[in-house]
Each structure stands twice: as C-alpha cells, then as structure tokens.
Amino acid sequence: MRIGVFCSGGDAPGMNANLRAVVRAGVSRGHEVVGIRHGYQGILNEDFHVNAAGQSLMTARCVSNIMQRGGTILRSSRSDEFRTLAGRQKAAEVLNRQKIDGLVACGGDGTFRGAMALADLWPGLLIGTPGTIDNDLIGTDYTIGFHTAVATAVDAVDKLRDTAESHERLFLVEVMGRHSGFIALYTALAAAAEVAAVPETTTDYRAIHEHLCELKRRGKRSIIVIVAEGDDSGGAEKLRVELEKLQCPFSTRSVNLGHVLRGGSPVVADRLLASRTGEFAVRALTEGKTGAMAGEIDGNLVLTPFAEATAGVKQVPKDLLDLLDTMSQ
C-alpha cells in the first residue's frame, strides 16, 4: 500500500510524534509512505517530502529525532483552493496519478470535513488523527496538543500570579478556544484561577463582579480570570472593560496568550497519544477501514466516523465547572 500523510489546519504540539508513528508503522508493515507538505494545498501542488536519496518517500530515518519538536516538519496550511469543487477534483486526480492508496490526515474539525468532501471524489482510504489543541472532537477523550497547550498556559498564569500578588491586581488571561472551553477550564483549575469564562456557559458580568467583591471582602489580594477567545463576553479585554464599568474592586489588566499555546515541545501525554493514534491509523488503513478518526477513549483505541467526530462540539464536563466554583473561594 502507498500511504500519504499530512498535517492540516492549526499546528499542535505532538504532530511530529504522530507523523513519526505513521511513518514507522507504515514502513514496518512494508508500505510506502509519502509525506505531503502544507496540508491539502500540498496535494494540489504535489509538494512532497524528499528523503536523503532524492525520493518522494519517507523512511524511518526521515522521522528520527522529531518526537520532541513542536510544530510539524511537513508544515501545515489552510487551502482556499481545496474548498472549491474544482480544487477537490484536482486533488483526487493528483492522488490517483501518484498512486496513493490511503491517506492519514492529522488535524481537527476542518481537516476531517475536507476528508469527507474528498471521499466523494476519490476512491482511496481515509483515516484521521486528532491533531488540535482545542480538544473539541467527539470520539476521543483528548486531542493531540491539548495537554501541552494547557501546560504552557498554566506556566504563563503562574508567572502572572506573582505580579498579580505584588500589585494586588486582577489579570484576565485569554486563551485559545473559539468554540470550546476545554483549554480555559483546565487552565483555570490547574492554575488556581478564580473565574473561567467559556463558550459553553453564559457569562454574567454582574455575577462575576459580585463574586469578585466577595473575594475582596474575604481578603483576596490577587485574582486570575481565564477567558476562552470564543466566550460570549467577547474576549478578555471586553470582559475587563465591562467589569471596570461595574467598578471592579481590583486594578485590572488583560493578557492574550494567543498562538504561544500552539508551540513548544509536547508533553508526555501528547507524545503517547500521538504515537498510539498514528500507529492505529496505519493499522486501520491496512485493514481496509476508511472515513474515520483514530482516537482514544478510556485508554482504548477507537475509530469514530468523521461525521460523528465533527457533529457539534464536545461539551466541557459540568463536574469540572462545579469544581472550579468550589475551589475559587
């Protein structure tokens, strides 16, 4: 079998570990593995990774010493051309011409929707791996890069807490998550934040203000509020302005961590998840499986059809929201 592998959409720590697993699992089973650079656009441009021998094939040595590296050596992108019918028809023609039998696509919601659209025009096998820091895919407990993104956010918040304590200040910290509050909620819990504003719940300015006033009365000298970028408050700075209008009892500052959360060396949990799902994806292709995402639920590797994996947004656990309320005293 000739397997193509690529990364698409936003990069996530652990994508290189996932690529390593796909290549080595494929080679060990006697398959040819073609690395496609720059995601779906790379298919259209026939932009393939070239090994030391000048071949458009990936060997075990091509993925040596990359597990600990952030980003992706294959690069990633979004493709406007692929979103068109003509672009997808061209992609199918390229894959047929290159004699690609199956694809492993590492990415998130948009990547898998692209795979479903491609499947309407191309007869090859398609398996996805969950490469996104947002942890918003149904069919896996966690996504590749999520744990590293949270660790990066927590490290930053720990440093901000020092300044917040020194100046008796409130910091509103914005993290990624346009449709999902997983990064915000996990960061808030792990960094001992007092408030988390997430897309899954309605943000009540007055209720937050009252909570802050009560904390001030109890002797709190610093406050950390974690805000997901997709929260209905409009983001950290907008929430800061609204709290100021209500005469917030603390001096306020807002910080946007932004794309820094996508970078860095992946933590152990992401390396293991990436390795397991990468090998599982190759195994699935070898067995003739297609149209599904390789994920992990309760420690077990599972395949979830793309349509199910992308059907809405995975909800943050209510018990963790309740835990944050209990801890923020």
PyMOL commands that set and color helices and strands:
alter all, ss='L'
color gray80, all
select helices_A, chain A and resi 15-28+39-45+60-63+85-97+109-119+146-167+182-190+205-217+236-245+258-262+268-286+306-309+318-327
alter helices_A, ss='H'
color red, helices_A
select strands_A, chain A and resi 2-7+32-35+102-107+125-130+169-175+195-197+223-228+251-256+292-297+300-305
alter strands_A, ss='S'
color yellow, strands_A
deselect
rebuild
show_as cartoon
